[in-house]
Amino acid sequence: MLAHAEEGLAYLDKALALLNNTHDAAAAGQIPIALDTRFTAASTFLALPGFFNRGPRGNKLLHEVLN
């Protein structure tokens, strides 16, 4: 089961790495992809147990989302 969690975290890391300026723009009435991706990653990272060592990155992402 831990392997599945690590795999999912790897997908989130990859999604974050692939974000660029084009993902910051939103279509009319939609949330920008970058904002949605960062919020999803932050929520996930902050909900994980400490041994995953994702808390600091989750806090950083949440700060980015709020700004």
C-alpha positions, 0 to 999 in steps of 0.5 A: 500500500505504501508503494501506491502512495509513493506512486501517487506522490510521484504523479503530483510531483510530475504535475507540479514540475510540468506547470508553466505560465500557460497554466496560470491563465483560466478560461472564462468561469474556470479555475486556472490549471496551475492553481487547481494543481497546486491546491490539490498537491498542497492539500494532499501533502499536508494530510500525509503522515510526517514520515512522507516528509511533504509537510514543508512543501505542502505549506509552501504550495498553500502559501503560493495558492493563497497569494 
